[in-house]
Every structure is written in C-alpha cells, then in structure tokens.
Amino acid sequence: MNAHHDRLPLLPAALLALAAPAGCTDDPRPVEHPGVTIGEVSFAARVCADGPTLEGIDISHWQGAVNWDQIATSGIAFAYFKASEGTGYVDDQFARNWSESRRVGIARGAYHYFRPSMDGRAQADHFLSVMGTLEPGDLPPMIDVEQTDGVGCTGITNGIRAWADRVEEVTGRKPVIYTSIGFWSGSVCNSTAVSDLILWAAHWDVTCPTIPDAWSDWVFWQYDVAPGVPGISGDVDRDVFNGDLAALAAFTNATPVCGDGRCTGDETHASCPGDCPICEPIPPEGRIVDDTEVCAERVGGSDSWFHATDGGWGGSLWWTHAWSDPSPDNQQTWHLEFVEAGRYRVEAYMDPDYAQSHAAPYDILHAGTTDTVVVDQASVADDWLPLGEFNFAAGGGQFVHLRDNTGESYSLRLRIAYDAIRLTRLDPPGPDADADADADADADAGADAEPDAEPDGPADAPAEAEADGGADAPADGQPDVIYVWVDEGCGCRAAAPPGPAAFPLLAGLGALLALRRRRR
C-alpha cells in the first residue's frame, strides 16, 4: 500500500465504462445504483464523495524517517502507517510514525499487510501486539488486501474474516479494508463475505473511484501516488476521507466504553476492571506471574521483540536475541507487590525452543536489596528453572528484571526467553511472617542460611559453595555474589562486579536502560 508496490490491477477501461454513469463528477452525491453484470462477472458503479473531503496519506518504511512537524503544516488531516505484515514482520518506522503523528495532532491509524497464505487470526494477534491499545482520537485498524499468495477466493475471504473478527473483538472497532475493484473482482471472485467491513477504495487517475459491488460507498479513497508532501522525500500514497473534520472526529476512537477492552479516557480499575486491569498482588502462598499480565512490562526496540504463541507457560512468551553490548536493549520487568512479607522461592519457566541463552542475567530487587542471578536457560526444558530463595517485604516496589545483554555474541543468534515466573512461599504464612522476615533481613539469597536450608541452589550444590555466602557478605547486607546455574544441576558462585545497591523501578532506570535498536 505504498509507492513501492505495483498499482493494484484495475479492470480494462472499456469494461469499467459500462459501469460508470455519465455525469458522476457533476453530481455532489455518490451514484449508488447496482453494478452491471455480464455473464458471471459483476462490475460495480463509480461512487463520488458525499461532499467535503479531507486530505491524508498512508506511509511505511519506504518513506524513511519523515518530518512530522512539516507534515502537520501541509494540510494533511489523517495518516495511516504500516505496522505489520504476515505473522512476524514489523515495520521499522511504525513506532516513530505512531508517536510523532499524535504529537503533532494528526489523526492516526495503523494497517496490516495481509498475507492470505498465513493464518488470519495469528496475523491479527501479531498486528495487535505491534499496534498496542487504541487511544481516543485514533482511527480504526485497516487490513491491506492486495496479494493472493496463490490462495483461492474462499481462502482469502476466510482469512480476512478471521483477522477482522479478532481485531474487532480486541479493539471494539470495525476494521477498514483496503482493496481495488480490479483485485477484488479478479482475485476474490467479487465476494460479499466481508462487506460489513469499511471500504478503502484504491483507484488512481480518476475523478471518482469505482468500487466492488459488495459495498455501496467508501470512507477512504487512495487516488494517487505522488511527491509534494512537505516533510516526505519522494512519492507517497495520497488519500481522501469522505467527510469533513467533524465527520473525521466522529469516525475516530471517541468516547470510552466500558467493556470494549480498552482503558481510555477517565476509565479506572474501580470503574471498569475488565478494561483497566491492575497488577494483582502476590498472595501469602505465592503465585505465577505470566508474561501476559500487566505486571510484566517490556521495553526496547520493537523490531527485535518477538511474541510466540506456540509455546511457553500458558501458550505465550516473548523472546529476543542475546547480545554482548555493555548496555541492555530489550528487557522485561515482572513488577511484584506482596500481601505480606516472607521468604519465597523464585523460578522462571523455560521453553527449549526459545530459552537458549547460557548466561541470562536476572536482577531481583527484594526488601531493598538487589541480587543479580545469572542462569543457563537451556539447562532445563519445559520446566521451572530456580533463580533462588529471597526475602520479600510486604508491599510493592520489588521486581524480577531480565536483560538481554548476556555477554553472548549476537552472531550466535541465541534466543533469550521472557516467560512466566513462579513465586512459592517457603516460611509459614501468617501473623508472624513479618517478624520472621525482619529477623532474616540480611539473609537474602541464602547468604546466612544453614547448609540444610538449601539456600538459593539445588540440593546437590557443593558444600564449599554453601559456606561462602554469609561470612563474606558486606555489613550493609548486600551480598557481592552472582549465582550461576549450569547444566547437570550443580550450583556455583562467582564474584560479582561492583554495582549500585539496588535497581530502581523500570521507569527510573536511566542510563542503565538506554534503549537501542538493532536489526532483526
């Protein structure tokens, strides 16, 4: 749907003329008469705008990094951006276009380039993960349909339907479909199976577009590809919206509705818990915190985050590639709030298809102390990998944090998995749990534990490894050890580099969490 795609196939002009009523351009109302049918082929009518229209654009990575401040002064009222394609591709300019267009006040929308050979629902989930939550003022999602991938008419429409239903289920908005009369009639058998979707007609070099007869009107029309938009170098797709500014505002994601799956406007967890979930606290007995929860916060380059729905705990995990840069790029924090203080075993779930790093660094902030635990994610398969035993305080401000700067070369293409973590209570919950935790405040990560308490390691850890924690721990209670878990279940310890006493919450990590982009 950009200047680097071939034009969508159009019907021969002589045949289109059969359906084009004379004087359409002189009539302020669209001509909405039935299309002409010749044998088994149906041709639709040419439909003009209802009245005033607004100029817009649709762009992708082909346009590069555009200047949104200049675009905002050029008369462009709306813009759509390519977010994704198929089940894995992410447009590397989407995140920037999405945020910058909102900053300058241009109505924004996201589109997905549809691949009929891939599962429609899986494509929808991929698109939704890239786009994120619609906000007030956003335009409805759009599916760009201009390829067959060798799939027949029914297969194409079934895939579109699966995509559209899933997107509407999650966003509460009826999606827009972009196509042309030539492609729809020739490659989709002029189907009416998805005529409930909102039409974006593609028809260049005409005064009014000809649309498939499954629709009686259009909302968007791509009428040309041409240069001349300030802030964009070279050609760009040119579009119009069928209406004025008031109509465009009404068409955007306007008033928040409880139950639409979006936490927008003045909605809160108290007023609409379904739309505004919170990070649920850890009960006294512990629980599993999955990557699908709002407790799990991911940051980093969107082009190097990958979501897997074919594995992991509960059928979902995120992964990226490990690398050796001093600063992290992709990282995830599992925010933790405890109902009561206590000692917990912390474990992370490992799927062997994605957990491949041999030196995954987990930073665990507990009761005011941070420990860094380096683990071999590949040492277990489809099971829970122990990270250690830790004393946690009652309340929030504690977390488990996983970075991708493992020290392993990016050229190895080792995957690092971000999945569920499990917290299991070890000391008896109850009224005395706070007092017990206070008494052991300096015993984090097994530093002061007795040998038979199995602190922070498997039962068969060497005796000398069990003995070196408490005696050498600094007076301030922060152990200067990294716990390294390796194959065969053995545990060993190595001196840790000097570092800060504790990691603050993710929002304030500053230079440590400097984000970088890297190629997929």
Secondary structure, 3 states (H helix, E strand, C coil): CCCCCCCCCCCCHHHHHHHCCCCHHHCCCCCCCCCEEECCEEECCECCCCCCCEEEEEECHHHCCCCHHHHCCCCCCEEEEEEEECCCEECCCHHHHHHHHHHHCCEEEEEEECCCCCCHHHHHHHHHHHHCCCCCCCCCCEEECCCCCCCCHHHHHHHHHHHHHHHHHHHCCCCEEEECHHHHHHHCCCCCCCCCCEEEEECCCCCCCECCCCCCCCCEEEEEEECCCCCCCCCEEEEEECCCHHHHHHHCCCCCCCCCCCCCCCCCCCCCCCCCCCCCCECCCEEEECCCCCCEEEECCHHHCEEECCCCHHHCEEEEECECCCCCCCEEEEEEEECCCEEEEEEEEECCCCCCCCCEEEEEEECCEEEEEEECHHHCCCEEEEEEEEEECCEEEEEEEEECECCCCHHHCCEEEECCEEEEECCCCCCCHHHHHHHCCCCHHHCCCCHHHCCCCCCCCCHHHHHCCCCCCCCCCCCCEEEEECHHHCEEEEECCCCCCCCCCHHHCHHHHCCCCCCC
